[in-house]
Amino acid sequence: MSLWQIIQRLLPYVRPYWRLVLGTLLLTLVGSLAAQVNPFVLRYTVDTVQTMLNRNQALAQGATLLAGISAVLLVKEVVNAFIQFGQKFYGERIRISISTTLSQAAIHKILSYQLGFYASGGNQTGKLQTRIDRGVESLMKLVQNFFIDILPLFANAVVALVVMFFANVYVGITAVLILPIYFWLSYAQADKLNGVRRTLRRLREEKNQGLVNIIDSAVVIKSFVREDYEEEKQNGLQQQLVTAQLQTRKTNFLYDGLKTFVEQVGVVLIIILTAYLVLDRQISIGAIMFHILLFNNVSAPIRQLHRIYDEMNDALTYSEGFFSILDAEDQTEPTGALLPDHLHGTFELHDVSFAYPSGTAALHGVNMRIEAGKTTALVGLSGAGKSTIINLLCKFYTPDSGTLTLDGQPLCDYDTHALRQSLGLVLQKNHIFKGTIEENIRYGNFSASFEQVQAAARSAYLHDQIVALPQQYQSDAQQLSGGQQQRIAIARLFLKNPPIIFLDEPTASLDAIATEQIKNSLDAIKQGRTVVIISHSLAQIVDSDCIYVMKQGRMVESGTHDELYDLKGTYREIFDASARSLNIEKLARVLVDDGDEVADTAG
């Protein structure tokens, strides 16, 4: 993106604060005029003192001059202090306000995108975080540079240059001749750093993503004793980052030295020219200092160019990544206008095929009917496409081909948010938000009373464990065990109380007793609802009204447990393997022996 394109993108965010912008501009104009007082005072002072010396006047005669000069400079500094405060305060207020708006715009966009956006290779958590944080930070530096730094400095420069021309056209021309060389060096510096900055952005994103992966995978890393390997991986990225940073610093130091040299050449030329004009009696001695101070006001913003250009190029680089998030309109979650006012819950899939954004084909011509008010189980080996079907039913993704309907209407025609109000979802691994247990359960229904939260916890067999904690429902939910966190997710489901329920391994993290308790609760909530369940637990699926068997993205069998078992196909193979893994024969013998023992005792 060019600087002009960035300014155009920022204008809608700046426009609401136009009054602050106008006030800052007015203060800038007044401040630039006040900055020219010193050269005039210094010239007047030097010339007046020289005249007094020529007349052999003593210090007593100069007291009035010194008092007057001191008063003028003091008033000027007081006024300048207020001006600078106003410039910085209002400029900072503009910066903070726009920063907040930009951050909220990014959050709004991310929340509106479909899951495929997060599945993209360039949109992992760490990379998105870097793109947003550095993007907003660099754009705000651009705003700060313009309203707090560049604008006042360049206003001073322009006014000082105009004054120089009016005072002596030759001195003004000399000052102007230096500026193009300085600007050219700054442009060449920015152009040389352009590619390096993109490399820095990529490396910073990869480094942050690596840190996120290390934190998320700490248990796995330690269990395989791979600390050294992960540290070396991060060190490799860090070394690449160091090389790119040193290249940036080397270029900056080289060009900064050249620009300082050019500036000093300008000062020397001004001194030589004004000294010649004094000797030629065209100007007074005070004019030497007058023009040097004015040239200093002209060159001051130029001296800042190396920093400003540096930060502007950060804005050019990181704004591309930031605005790519705001501009991903094709990733916006699709929605329709149909409201699910009288939802029954019959889903039908006809020749549905789907591949994830990564290119992985997940479903191939799937046909399926999920009856309203009944429990449908999806069975298959890992990677068969079971969870993908639930993702499609929840409108997290849309099919690549085929039709998917709900109660006879295309699922894409339904209002997405309204539809999900009627859906309940419990995953194998559910997210627990930072906050208390009560807040996490209440996520299922924000308007629920505390008594309803407690009832939901009881239904999930979690209430007794919560009240045993020191802070009970105000305890940190993220400090609970994996099984307890799973029960929080199930409690959310009870609190939401939706007519359609999707269960993806809902008891995967629970022990045997907890699994039985939750199964009883789920059996109760299933009544009269449409339920789709994925489970490797035989007890969860054998009593389902209909079972669909998935294999490598295709639906290969369907029917009840008895029907599928008698087919002696894929379902029978999975069922027998599950029975053997549970050592069903030995468990059955134990149960039979216990039964015989009870019968003998009774006899």
Backbone torsions as a table, in degrees:
resi	resn	phi	psi	omega
1	MET	NA	140.5	175.7
2	SER	-83.3	165.1	179.2
3	LEU	-60.7	-39.2	180.0
4	TRP	-65.3	-38.5	178.0
5	GLN	-64.7	-39.9	178.1
6	ILE	-63.7	-44.0	179.1
7	ILE	-60.4	-41.3	178.2
8	GLN	-62.3	-39.6	179.3
9	ARG	-69.7	-29.7	-178.8
10	LEU	-80.8	-23.6	-174.8
11	LEU	-53.5	-45.1	179.2
12	PRO	-60.7	-27.2	179.8
13	TYR	-84.8	-23.8	179.5
14	VAL	-85.7	-31.7	-172.2
15	ARG	-54.2	-39.7	179.7
16	PRO	-62.3	-16.6	-177.0
17	TYR	-111.0	32.6	-174.3
18	TRP	-63.7	-30.7	179.0
19	ARG	-65.3	-42.5	177.1
20	LEU	-63.5	-40.2	179.6
21	VAL	-62.8	-45.4	-180.0
22	LEU	-62.6	-43.1	178.4
23	GLY	-61.9	-40.6	178.6
24	THR	-64.3	-40.6	179.1
25	LEU	-64.1	-41.3	178.8
26	LEU	-64.3	-43.2	177.1
27	LEU	-62.2	-36.4	178.9
28	THR	-63.1	-43.1	179.7
29	LEU	-62.9	-46.5	179.2
30	VAL	-63.0	-41.0	-179.6
31	GLY	-64.7	-37.9	179.5
32	SER	-66.5	-33.7	176.5
33	LEU	-71.2	-41.0	180.0
34	ALA	-64.9	-29.9	-178.4
35	ALA	-67.0	-18.3	-178.5
36	GLN	-89.3	0.1	-178.1
37	VAL	-66.8	-43.9	-176.1
38	ASN	-55.7	-48.9	178.7
39	PRO	-57.6	-42.8	179.8
40	PHE	-63.8	-43.5	180.0
41	VAL	-63.6	-42.3	-178.3
42	LEU	-65.5	-42.8	178.5
43	ARG	-62.3	-45.0	179.2
44	TYR	-61.3	-43.0	-178.1
45	THR	-63.5	-49.4	-178.0
46	VAL	-61.8	-46.1	-178.5
47	ASP	-65.0	-41.0	-179.8
48	THR	-66.7	-43.6	178.4
49	VAL	-62.4	-41.1	179.0
50	GLN	-61.7	-40.6	178.1
51	THR	-64.2	-42.6	180.0
52	MET	-64.9	-37.4	177.8
53	LEU	-66.5	-40.1	178.5
54	ASN	-62.0	-29.1	-179.4
55	ARG	-93.2	4.4	-179.8
56	ASN	58.4	34.9	177.1
57	GLN	-81.4	142.7	-176.6
58	ALA	-85.8	-179.6	-178.2
59	LEU	-63.2	-31.4	-178.4
60	ALA	-60.0	-37.8	179.6
61	GLN	-71.4	-22.7	-179.0
62	GLY	-88.9	-4.9	-178.0
63	ALA	-61.8	-41.5	179.1
64	THR	-62.3	-40.6	178.2
65	LEU	-61.4	-48.0	-178.6
66	LEU	-63.5	-39.9	179.1
67	ALA	-64.0	-43.5	179.7
68	GLY	-64.1	-44.2	179.2
69	ILE	-62.7	-43.8	179.7
70	SER	-60.4	-42.6	-179.7
71	ALA	-63.1	-45.3	-180.0
72	VAL	-61.1	-47.5	-178.7
73	LEU	-65.2	-37.4	179.7
74	LEU	-64.8	-47.8	178.6
75	VAL	-59.9	-42.4	179.6
76	LYS	-61.0	-42.1	-179.2
77	GLU	-68.0	-37.4	177.5
78	VAL	-63.6	-47.2	178.0
79	VAL	-61.4	-42.1	-178.5
80	ASN	-64.9	-35.2	178.9
81	ALA	-62.5	-44.1	177.9
82	PHE	-64.9	-39.6	-179.6
83	ILE	-63.8	-46.7	-179.5
84	GLN	-64.3	-39.4	177.0
85	PHE	-60.5	-46.7	179.7
86	GLY	-62.5	-43.2	178.5
87	GLN	-59.3	-49.3	-176.3
88	LYS	-70.0	-41.3	-177.4
89	PHE	-67.3	-50.1	-179.0
90	TYR	-68.4	-36.4	175.7
91	GLY	-62.7	-41.8	178.3
92	GLU	-67.3	-36.1	178.2
93	ARG	-65.0	-40.5	175.9
94	ILE	-61.7	-46.2	-177.5
95	ARG	-60.6	-48.1	-177.8
96	ILE	-65.7	-42.0	-179.2
97	SER	-63.3	-45.4	-179.4
98	ILE	-68.4	-37.7	177.9
99	SER	-59.2	-44.6	178.4
100	THR	-62.6	-43.5	-179.6
101	THR	-63.6	-43.0	179.8
102	LEU	-64.4	-43.7	179.9
103	SER	-62.2	-43.7	179.5
104	GLN	-66.8	-34.8	177.3
105	ALA	-62.9	-40.5	178.7
106	ALA	-65.8	-42.6	179.0
107	ILE	-63.3	-43.8	178.9
108	HIS	-59.1	-44.4	-178.8
109	LYS	-65.6	-45.6	-177.9
110	ILE	-61.1	-41.2	179.6
111	LEU	-68.3	-22.1	-178.2
112	SER	-88.9	-8.3	-176.4
113	TYR	-85.7	152.6	177.9
114	GLN	-76.0	167.1	-174.4
115	LEU	-62.8	-24.9	179.3
116	GLY	-60.1	-27.7	178.5
117	PHE	-62.7	-42.7	-178.6
118	TYR	-74.9	-23.3	-179.3
119	ALA	-78.5	-12.7	179.8
120	SER	-65.6	144.7	-175.7
121	GLY	-60.3	-28.7	-177.5
122	GLY	-92.7	4.8	-173.8
123	ASN	-119.9	32.4	174.6
124	GLN	-67.2	164.9	-172.5
125	THR	-53.9	-51.7	-177.0
126	GLY	-63.1	-38.1	-179.3
127	LYS	-69.4	-41.5	177.6
128	LEU	-63.2	-42.2	-179.5
129	GLN	-62.1	-44.6	179.0
130	THR	-63.1	-42.5	-177.1
131	ARG	-62.8	-40.6	-178.7
132	ILE	-74.6	-49.7	-176.3
133	ASP	-62.0	-51.2	-177.7
134	ARG	-71.1	-32.1	178.4
135	GLY	-63.9	-50.1	178.8
136	VAL	-63.9	-42.5	-178.9
137	GLU	-61.3	-45.8	-177.8
138	SER	-70.4	-36.8	177.5
139	LEU	-66.2	-36.2	178.4
140	MET	-70.3	-31.7	173.8
141	LYS	-65.1	-35.5	177.2
142	LEU	-63.8	-45.1	177.6
143	VAL	-62.9	-44.0	-179.9
144	GLN	-63.9	-43.1	178.7
145	ASN	-59.1	-39.6	-175.6
146	PHE	-72.7	-51.1	-172.1
147	PHE	-86.9	-25.5	-175.3
148	ILE	-106.8	-33.3	-173.7
149	ASP	-109.8	-64.3	-171.6
150	ILE	-63.3	-49.1	-174.7
151	LEU	-58.9	-50.5	177.8
152	PRO	-62.4	-42.5	-177.6
153	LEU	-64.1	-45.9	-178.2
154	PHE	-73.2	-29.5	173.4
155	ALA	-63.8	-42.9	176.0
156	ASN	-60.5	-42.0	-177.7
157	ALA	-63.6	-45.2	-178.3
158	VAL	-64.1	-46.7	179.7
159	VAL	-62.0	-43.7	180.0
160	ALA	-62.6	-39.3	180.0
161	LEU	-66.6	-41.3	177.4
162	VAL	-61.3	-43.8	179.3
163	VAL	-62.3	-40.4	179.4
164	MET	-61.5	-43.1	179.2
165	PHE	-63.9	-41.3	179.4
166	PHE	-67.6	-34.5	-179.2
167	ALA	-73.7	-45.2	178.9
168	ASN	-160.4	117.4	-173.5
169	VAL	-64.9	-33.1	-178.6
170	TYR	-68.1	-41.2	177.7
171	VAL	-65.8	-39.5	178.5
172	GLY	-62.2	-42.2	179.3
173	ILE	-64.2	-40.8	178.6
174	THR	-59.7	-42.8	179.1
175	ALA	-64.8	-40.9	-178.3
176	VAL	-66.2	-35.6	-177.9
177	LEU	-64.6	-28.1	-179.1
178	ILE	-74.6	-33.2	-170.9
179	LEU	-62.2	-45.0	-179.0
180	PRO	-58.7	-36.2	179.0
181	ILE	-64.6	-41.8	-179.4
182	TYR	-65.1	-44.5	179.4
183	PHE	-64.9	-39.1	-179.9
184	TRP	-63.7	-42.1	177.8
185	LEU	-62.1	-40.7	178.9
186	SER	-65.2	-40.6	178.4
187	TYR	-64.7	-44.4	179.2
188	ALA	-62.5	-37.5	178.2
189	GLN	-63.0	-46.5	-179.3
190	ALA	-65.1	-40.4	-179.1
191	ASP	-64.9	-39.0	-179.4
192	LYS	-68.2	-30.4	-177.2
193	LEU	-88.0	-8.0	-172.1
194	ASN	-57.2	-51.1	-178.9
195	GLY	-67.7	-36.1	-179.7
196	VAL	-63.7	-37.0	-178.1
197	ARG	-67.6	-36.8	176.8
198	ARG	-64.7	-38.7	176.4
199	THR	-63.4	-41.8	177.8
200	LEU	-60.4	-42.9	179.5
201	ARG	-61.0	-46.2	-179.1
202	ARG	-63.1	-43.8	-178.9
203	LEU	-66.0	-37.8	178.4
204	ARG	-66.5	-39.6	177.4
205	GLU	-62.8	-44.9	-179.4
206	GLU	-66.5	-36.9	178.7
207	LYS	-64.9	-46.6	178.7
208	ASN	-62.9	-41.2	178.0
209	GLN	-63.2	-38.1	177.5
210	GLY	-62.7	-39.2	177.7
211	LEU	-64.3	-42.1	178.0
212	VAL	-61.4	-43.1	-179.8
213	ASN	-64.1	-39.4	179.2
214	ILE	-63.0	-44.9	-179.4
215	ILE	-64.7	-44.1	-178.9
216	ASP	-68.7	-26.8	-174.2
217	SER	-108.6	20.4	-174.4
218	ALA	-56.4	-41.8	-178.2
219	VAL	-64.7	-45.3	-179.8
220	VAL	-64.7	-43.0	-179.9
221	ILE	-59.2	-46.5	-178.3
222	LYS	-70.5	-36.2	-178.6
223	SER	-66.6	-30.2	177.7
224	PHE	-98.1	4.6	179.3
225	VAL	53.4	53.6	-177.8
226	ARG	-112.0	26.2	179.9
227	GLU	-60.2	-45.0	-178.8
228	ASP	-62.9	-40.0	-179.2
229	TYR	-64.1	-46.7	-179.4
230	GLU	-66.6	-37.7	178.3
231	GLU	-64.1	-39.7	179.5
232	GLU	-66.7	-38.5	176.8
233	LYS	-59.8	-47.5	179.3
234	GLN	-66.0	-35.8	179.1
235	ASN	-65.2	-37.1	176.9
236	GLY	-60.8	-44.2	176.3
237	LEU	-64.0	-40.1	-178.9
238	GLN	-63.8	-39.2	179.5
239	GLN	-66.2	-39.9	175.5
240	GLN	-62.7	-39.1	179.0
241	LEU	-65.3	-40.7	178.8
242	VAL	-62.0	-44.0	179.6
243	THR	-60.1	-45.1	179.8
244	ALA	-66.1	-38.7	179.6
245	GLN	-67.2	-40.8	178.4
246	LEU	-65.2	-36.9	176.7
247	GLN	-62.1	-40.1	177.6
248	THR	-63.7	-46.7	-179.4
249	ARG	-63.3	-41.8	-179.2
250	LYS	-59.8	-44.8	178.8
251	THR	-64.3	-44.0	179.8
252	ASN	-61.2	-46.1	-177.9
253	PHE	-62.4	-39.7	-179.3
254	LEU	-63.3	-51.3	-176.8
255	TYR	-71.7	-32.6	177.1
256	ASP	-63.9	-38.7	177.2
257	GLY	-63.7	-41.9	178.5
258	LEU	-63.8	-40.8	-178.9
259	LYS	-68.9	-36.2	176.0
260	THR	-63.8	-40.4	178.2
261	PHE	-61.5	-45.3	180.0
262	VAL	-62.1	-41.0	-180.0
263	GLU	-62.7	-43.4	-179.4
264	GLN	-67.4	-33.9	173.9
265	VAL	-59.5	-41.9	177.9
266	GLY	-61.4	-43.1	179.1
267	VAL	-62.3	-44.2	179.9
268	VAL	-61.5	-43.5	179.7
269	LEU	-62.5	-40.7	178.3
270	ILE	-63.0	-43.5	-179.4
271	ILE	-63.1	-46.6	-179.2
272	ILE	-61.8	-45.9	-177.4
273	LEU	-65.1	-46.9	-178.2
274	THR	-68.1	-34.7	176.7
275	ALA	-63.9	-41.8	177.3
276	TYR	-61.0	-44.4	-179.1
277	LEU	-65.7	-32.8	176.4
278	VAL	-67.4	-46.4	179.4
279	LEU	-63.5	-30.6	178.6
280	ASP	-84.6	3.6	177.9
281	ARG	60.1	28.8	175.5
282	GLN	-86.6	-29.3	178.6
283	ILE	-136.2	166.1	-179.5
284	SER	-85.0	168.2	178.1
285	ILE	-61.9	-39.0	179.7
286	GLY	-60.3	-23.2	-179.2
287	ALA	-68.1	-24.3	177.5
288	ILE	-60.8	-54.2	178.6
289	MET	-65.1	-34.8	179.0
290	PHE	-57.4	-50.3	-177.1
291	HIS	-72.6	-33.5	177.5
292	ILE	-64.7	-43.5	178.1
293	LEU	-65.1	-40.3	177.9
294	LEU	-63.5	-42.0	178.2
295	PHE	-64.2	-33.8	175.8
296	ASN	-63.4	-38.6	176.1
297	ASN	-67.1	-29.5	177.0
298	VAL	-74.7	-42.7	-174.6
299	SER	-82.6	-16.1	-178.5
300	ALA	-55.8	-50.1	178.2
301	PRO	-65.6	-30.5	179.2
302	ILE	-66.8	-36.7	177.9
303	ARG	-63.2	-26.0	-180.0
304	GLN	-85.4	-6.8	-173.7
305	LEU	-61.8	-35.5	-178.6
306	HIS	-62.0	-38.6	176.9
307	ARG	-73.2	-44.3	-177.8
308	ILE	-65.4	-43.5	177.5
309	TYR	-62.5	-38.5	178.9
310	ASP	-59.0	-48.3	-178.2
311	GLU	-73.5	-33.7	176.4
312	MET	-63.3	-39.3	178.5
313	ASN	-70.3	-30.5	170.2
314	ASP	-59.8	-43.8	178.6
315	ALA	-62.6	-43.1	179.7
316	LEU	-61.6	-39.4	-176.8
317	THR	-75.8	-53.5	-174.0
318	TYR	-77.4	-22.5	177.9
319	SER	-66.1	-30.4	177.3
320	GLU	-59.6	-47.3	179.1
321	GLY	-67.1	-39.6	-178.7
322	PHE	-66.4	-49.5	-178.0
323	PHE	-70.7	-20.7	174.5
324	SER	-64.9	-28.5	175.2
325	ILE	-71.1	-45.6	-179.6
326	LEU	-68.0	-25.5	-174.0
327	ASP	-96.0	4.1	-178.3
328	ALA	-79.2	55.1	-176.0
329	GLU	-62.6	-29.3	179.7
330	ASP	-68.1	-12.4	178.9
331	GLN	-95.4	-1.4	-179.9
332	THR	-61.9	135.6	-176.4
333	GLU	-64.0	125.3	-178.5
334	PRO	-70.1	150.8	177.6
335	THR	-148.9	159.7	177.4
336	GLY	-117.4	-170.2	-177.8
337	ALA	-106.3	-10.3	-175.0
338	LEU	-74.8	125.6	179.3
339	LEU	-95.3	133.9	-177.8
340	PRO	-82.1	63.8	-175.1
341	ASP	-70.2	-39.2	-177.6
342	HIS	-124.8	68.9	-173.4
343	LEU	-81.1	132.8	174.2
344	HIS	-100.7	-50.1	174.6
345	GLY	114.2	26.9	177.5
346	THR	-94.2	113.8	177.5
347	PHE	-100.8	141.6	174.2
348	GLU	-134.4	131.6	176.4
349	LEU	-114.8	127.1	179.8
350	HIS	-123.1	112.0	177.2
351	ASP	51.3	44.2	-177.6
352	VAL	-81.2	127.2	174.4
353	SER	-125.1	149.1	-176.8
354	PHE	-157.3	140.2	173.1
355	ALA	-130.6	139.7	179.2
356	TYR	-70.9	160.2	-179.3
357	PRO	-55.1	-26.3	178.4
358	SER	-70.4	-12.2	-179.0
359	GLY	103.0	-7.0	-179.5
360	THR	-71.7	118.4	178.1
361	ALA	-75.7	124.6	-175.0
362	ALA	-109.5	-35.4	-178.2
363	LEU	-131.5	144.9	-179.5
364	HIS	-134.7	104.6	174.1
365	GLY	53.5	49.5	-176.5
366	VAL	-81.0	132.3	173.6
367	ASN	-119.6	131.1	-173.7
368	MET	-162.3	145.7	174.7
369	ARG	-129.0	123.3	179.0
370	ILE	-107.9	112.0	-173.7
371	GLU	-76.1	141.5	177.6
372	ALA	-66.4	139.9	176.3
373	GLY	75.0	7.3	-179.5
374	LYS	-121.9	166.6	179.4
375	THR	-103.0	122.9	179.6
376	THR	-115.3	130.7	-179.7
377	ALA	-107.9	141.2	174.4
378	LEU	-111.0	122.7	-174.9
379	VAL	-123.8	145.5	177.4
380	GLY	164.4	165.8	177.9
381	LEU	-70.4	165.8	178.2
382	SER	-58.0	135.6	-178.9
383	GLY	84.8	8.9	-178.6
384	ALA	-76.8	-19.7	179.4
385	GLY	111.4	11.5	-176.7
386	LYS	-65.9	-51.9	-179.6
387	SER	-65.4	-30.2	177.8
388	THR	-62.1	-39.8	178.7
389	ILE	-61.9	-43.4	177.5
390	ILE	-63.0	-39.2	176.8
391	ASN	-59.6	-38.4	177.9
392	LEU	-70.8	-40.7	-178.9
393	LEU	-66.0	-29.7	178.0
394	CYS	-86.1	0.3	-177.5
395	LYS	64.6	24.7	173.2
396	PHE	-70.0	-31.8	175.6
397	TYR	-134.5	163.5	175.0
398	THR	-115.7	144.9	-178.8
399	PRO	-62.7	148.9	175.2
400	ASP	-75.7	-31.9	178.0
401	SER	-154.9	166.5	-176.6
402	GLY	88.7	-179.3	-179.2
403	THR	-123.9	145.2	178.5
404	LEU	-133.4	117.1	-175.3
405	THR	-121.2	156.8	173.9
406	LEU	-130.6	118.2	-176.4
407	ASP	54.3	38.5	175.8
408	GLY	83.9	-7.3	179.5
409	GLN	-104.3	141.6	176.5
410	PRO	-55.1	132.7	-177.6
411	LEU	-60.3	-31.9	-179.2
412	CYS	-67.8	-16.8	-179.9
413	ASP	-79.2	-14.8	-177.4
414	TYR	-79.8	144.6	171.5
415	ASP	-63.7	120.7	-170.3
416	THR	-61.6	-48.9	-177.5
417	HIS	-66.0	-41.7	179.6
418	ALA	-64.3	-40.0	179.3
419	LEU	-63.0	-43.7	-176.5
420	ARG	-69.7	-16.7	172.2
421	GLN	-63.9	-23.2	-178.2
422	SER	-99.6	4.9	-178.6
423	LEU	-112.4	140.9	173.5
424	GLY	-119.6	135.1	-175.0
425	LEU	-134.4	125.4	173.5
426	VAL	-123.2	122.0	-176.2
427	LEU	-101.0	171.1	177.0
428	GLN	-64.1	-39.1	176.5
429	LYS	-127.7	111.0	-175.9
430	ASN	-103.0	147.4	-178.7
431	HIS	-81.6	134.0	174.3
432	ILE	-108.5	123.5	-176.4
433	PHE	-79.7	155.0	174.4
434	LYS	-64.1	121.2	-178.3
435	GLY	152.7	-170.2	-176.8
436	THR	-83.4	168.3	176.9
437	ILE	-61.7	-43.0	179.9
438	GLU	-60.0	-45.3	-179.5
439	GLU	-61.8	-38.6	-178.6
440	ASN	-70.7	-38.2	177.0
441	ILE	-70.8	-41.3	-178.6
442	ARG	-64.8	-13.0	177.0
443	TYR	-57.6	-24.9	177.9
444	GLY	-72.5	-24.2	179.8
445	ASN	-164.4	100.6	-174.7
446	PHE	-64.6	-24.1	-177.8
447	SER	-88.9	1.5	-177.5
448	ALA	-68.8	146.9	176.0
449	SER	-79.5	166.8	179.1
450	PHE	-63.9	-33.9	178.1
451	GLU	-64.6	-37.2	177.3
452	GLN	-69.1	-35.6	175.1
453	VAL	-62.0	-44.6	178.4
454	GLN	-63.2	-40.3	179.3
455	ALA	-63.3	-39.6	177.8
456	ALA	-64.5	-40.8	178.4
457	ALA	-64.6	-37.6	177.2
458	ARG	-64.9	-40.9	179.5
459	SER	-63.3	-30.0	178.0
460	ALA	-91.0	8.5	-179.9
461	TYR	54.6	44.9	-178.2
462	LEU	-120.0	-17.9	-172.6
463	HIS	-58.7	-45.5	-176.9
464	ASP	-63.3	-36.0	178.9
465	GLN	-71.5	-33.7	-179.9
466	ILE	-67.7	-47.5	-176.4
467	VAL	-68.1	-15.2	176.7
468	ALA	-81.0	-10.7	179.1
469	LEU	-80.7	151.7	-178.5
470	PRO	-56.7	-41.7	-178.4
471	GLN	-104.4	7.6	176.7
472	GLN	49.4	-122.6	-174.7
473	TYR	-71.8	-10.1	177.6
474	GLN	-94.6	8.4	178.4
475	SER	-71.7	156.0	178.3
476	ASP	-69.0	117.0	-175.7
477	ALA	-67.1	-28.1	-178.0
478	GLN	-74.7	-9.3	178.6
479	GLN	-91.4	-2.2	179.8
480	LEU	-76.9	163.7	178.0
481	SER	-71.5	167.6	-179.6
482	GLY	-60.4	-41.0	178.9
483	GLY	-66.0	-38.9	178.3
484	GLN	-67.7	-37.9	177.0
485	GLN	-65.1	-35.7	177.0
486	GLN	-64.6	-37.2	178.6
487	ARG	-67.8	-33.2	175.1
488	ILE	-60.4	-42.6	179.1
489	ALA	-62.7	-38.4	178.5
490	ILE	-70.9	-35.9	176.9
491	ALA	-63.5	-37.6	175.6
492	ARG	-58.0	-41.3	-179.8
493	LEU	-61.9	-45.0	179.3
494	PHE	-63.2	-37.5	-178.4
495	LEU	-71.0	-36.9	178.6
496	LYS	-70.2	-39.5	174.5
497	ASN	57.1	55.9	-176.3
498	PRO	-85.4	159.2	178.9
499	PRO	-78.1	-18.8	179.5
500	ILE	-123.7	130.6	-174.2
501	ILE	-126.7	133.7	173.2
502	PHE	-117.5	124.8	-178.1
503	LEU	-121.1	112.8	179.7
504	ASP	-110.2	95.5	-175.8
505	GLU	51.7	59.4	-173.1
506	PRO	-67.6	-21.4	-177.6
507	THR	-113.8	23.2	-173.8
508	ALA	-63.8	-32.1	-174.9
509	SER	-99.4	11.5	-173.8
510	LEU	-106.6	153.8	176.6
511	ASP	-78.3	176.6	-172.5
512	ALA	-62.2	-43.7	-178.7
513	ILE	-67.0	-45.0	178.4
514	ALA	-62.5	-38.6	179.1
515	THR	-60.9	-41.9	179.1
516	GLU	-66.3	-40.9	180.0
517	GLN	-63.6	-46.4	-178.9
518	ILE	-66.4	-37.0	178.3
519	LYS	-60.0	-42.0	178.6
520	ASN	-63.1	-40.4	178.6
521	SER	-66.9	-42.7	179.8
522	LEU	-66.2	-37.5	177.2
523	ASP	-60.6	-35.1	179.6
524	ALA	-71.4	-41.8	-177.4
525	ILE	-75.7	-18.9	-179.5
526	LYS	-68.2	-24.9	-172.1
527	GLN	-59.2	123.5	177.3
528	GLY	75.6	10.8	-179.1
529	ARG	-120.0	158.3	172.5
530	THR	-85.4	122.2	-175.6
531	VAL	-127.4	130.3	172.2
532	VAL	-118.7	124.7	-175.0
533	ILE	-127.2	137.8	170.9
534	ILE	-115.8	125.3	-179.4
535	SER	-159.8	143.6	172.4
536	HIS	-92.5	0.6	178.0
537	SER	-85.8	122.8	-178.1
538	LEU	-59.1	-38.5	-177.2
539	ALA	-63.7	-25.7	-177.3
540	GLN	-78.3	-20.6	-170.2
541	ILE	-116.8	-24.1	-171.8
542	VAL	-63.6	-29.0	-178.2
543	ASP	-98.3	15.4	177.2
544	SER	-70.0	150.1	180.0
545	ASP	-68.0	-33.2	178.6
546	CYS	-149.2	140.4	-179.4
547	ILE	-122.5	127.6	174.4
548	TYR	-107.3	132.2	-178.1
549	VAL	-104.7	122.3	-178.8
550	MET	-104.9	145.0	176.6
551	LYS	-149.4	115.5	178.4
552	GLN	51.2	45.2	175.4
553	GLY	81.7	8.1	179.6
554	ARG	-125.0	147.9	175.6
555	MET	-88.0	116.0	-172.7
556	VAL	-107.0	-23.7	-179.2
557	GLU	-149.5	155.6	175.0
558	SER	-155.3	151.8	179.8
559	GLY	150.0	-169.8	175.2
560	THR	-82.4	173.9	-179.9
561	HIS	-58.7	-49.1	-177.2
562	ASP	-62.5	-42.8	-179.5
563	GLU	-62.8	-44.4	-177.9
564	LEU	-71.2	-35.7	-180.0
565	TYR	-66.1	-38.0	180.0
566	ASP	-70.7	-21.2	179.0
567	LEU	-68.3	-23.7	-178.8
568	LYS	57.5	41.0	179.8
569	GLY	-109.9	-140.2	-176.5
570	THR	-63.0	-41.8	-179.6
571	TYR	-62.6	-44.4	179.5
572	ARG	-60.4	-40.4	179.9
573	GLU	-63.3	-44.8	-179.9
574	ILE	-67.5	-43.0	-178.5
575	PHE	-62.6	-46.9	-179.6
576	ASP	-64.2	-39.1	178.2
577	ALA	-64.2	-39.6	177.9
578	SER	-65.3	-40.3	179.3
579	ALA	-63.9	-41.8	179.2
580	ARG	-66.7	-38.5	179.9
581	SER	-65.0	-28.9	178.0
582	LEU	-87.5	-4.2	-177.8
583	ASN	56.4	49.8	-174.8
584	ILE	-57.9	-39.5	-176.6
585	GLU	-59.8	-45.2	180.0
586	LYS	-67.2	-41.1	177.8
587	LEU	-61.8	-39.8	179.8
588	ALA	-64.7	-41.1	179.4
589	ARG	-63.3	-39.5	178.7
590	VAL	-63.2	-43.2	179.7
591	LEU	-65.5	-38.8	178.5
592	VAL	-65.4	-44.6	179.3
593	ASP	-61.7	-41.0	178.4
594	ASP	-63.9	-37.8	179.5
595	GLY	-66.1	-43.1	178.9
596	ASP	-64.1	-38.5	-179.4
597	GLU	-65.5	-40.0	178.1
598	VAL	-64.6	-40.4	-180.0
599	ALA	-64.6	-41.9	179.5
600	ASP	-64.0	-39.9	179.4
601	THR	-63.9	-40.7	-179.7
602	ALA	-67.9	-35.6	178.8
603	GLY	-69.3	NA	NA
